[in-house]
């Protein structure tokens, strides 16, 4: 029984694959960062724009609640700036408590804002997961290209 070895991809094939991954990655960055920013804006908007008259005491308690909601998400911003794939992987875990928090609200009161924020959480989860994967593929292909001899 003979073993067949897979042919080593050429530099052109690797560069083509790298170009495809880079296109996916730029779309992933756009969707992840956009949904992240929109989610932060919506959390802030719905936290500080409750229905009815807001007193100064209500504002102080809303501010404390806002910090509790926002600080865990802001931890990921430095990783976005440095573009580390682990940040995007951890973001998947970081948004799960928000999904758990929003799901009973959607099922209970079913307000449009709850549906929108749940949708954003799902988009953020999937896009950050795929962005992390594409960043790893880009890194791998870059190493492959740099270590492939040119003939």
N, C-alpha and C positions, 0 to 999 in steps of 0.2 A: 504494500500500500504506500503510495507516494503522497507526500504532503505538498500542497501548493502554497506558496507564499504570496501574500497580497502585495501587489506592486506599490512601491512607495510613490506617493503623489508628487507631481512636479511642482516647481516653484509657481508656475502659472495657475495650476489648479488650487494651490494653497492661497495665492493672492486673490483668486476669484472667490474662494470661500470666505476669506477675510473681508472682502468688499461686501458680500451678502450679509455677513454677521454685523458689520459696522452699520449698514443701513437699518437692520433690525434694532440694533442697540440705540441708535439716535432716536428712533420712534419710541423705544422703551423708556429712554430718559424723558422724552417729552410727555408721554402719558403718565409715567410715575410722578414726575415733579408737578405736573399740572393737577392731577387728582389729589396729590398731597396738599398743595397750596389751596385748592378749592375746599378740601375737607377742613383745613385750618380756618379758612374764612367762614365757612358755614358754622363750625363750632363756635367761633367768636360771635358771629351774628346772632345765632339763636340763644347764646348765653346772655348777651347784653340787650337783646330786644324782646324781653318777655312781654306778654300781653298785660295791659293795665298800667296803672300808675306805679312808677318805680321810686321808692324812697331812697334816701342816702344809705340807710342800713341795708336795704336790698342790694344796692350797688356794691357795697363792701362784701357781702356774702357771695354775690355773683362773681366778683373779682377773685375771691379765694377759690371758688369752684372752677373758674376759668383756668387758673394756674394749675389746678389738679388735672384738668383735662389736657392742657397744652404742653406742659413740661415733658411728659413722656414722649411726645412726638418730636419736640425740638431737639432731643438727644440725637436724632438721626441727621440733622442738618450738616454737621461737620463731615460726616461720611459721604453725604451727597456732594459736597464741595470737592473732597479729595477723590471721589469716584472709586470707592472700595466696594467690591462685590459683596463682602460680608455685611455691609450696612444694609444693602437691599435684601439680603437673606433675613437679617434680623428684623427688618421692617415688617416682613410677613408675620412674624411672631408678635411684634409690637402692636399691630392693628387688630389682632384677635380679641383683646378685651373690649375694644370699641364695638366690634361686631356683636359680641356677647351682650354688651350694654344696649345696643340698638335693636336687636332682634325682638325682645319682648315688647318694646315700644311699637314696632311695626305691627306685631300681631295684636297688640292691645288697642291702641288708639288709631293706628293706621294713618297718621298725618302724612301729607306729601313730603314734609321735611325729613321725616324718619326714613321714608322710602328712598329719597335722594341720597341721604348720608349713608344708608346701607349699600346702595348701588356704588357709591364712591369707594367705600371700604372694599367691596368685592373687586372693583377695577384696580384699586391700589394694591391689593394683595396679589392679584394675577400679574399685573404689570411689573411689580417689584420682583416677583419670583422669576419671571422671564428675563428681566433686565439683568439680574444676578447671573443667570445661566449664560446669557449672551456675553456678558463681561468675561466670564470664565473661558468661554469658547474663543473670544478674541485674544485673550492672553495666551491660550494654548496654541492657537494658530500663529501668533507672533513668535513664540518660541520655536515652533516647527519651521517657520520660514528662516529664522536666523541660524538654525542648525542644519538646514538642508544644503548640501553642496550643490553649487551650480555647475551644470555640465556644459 
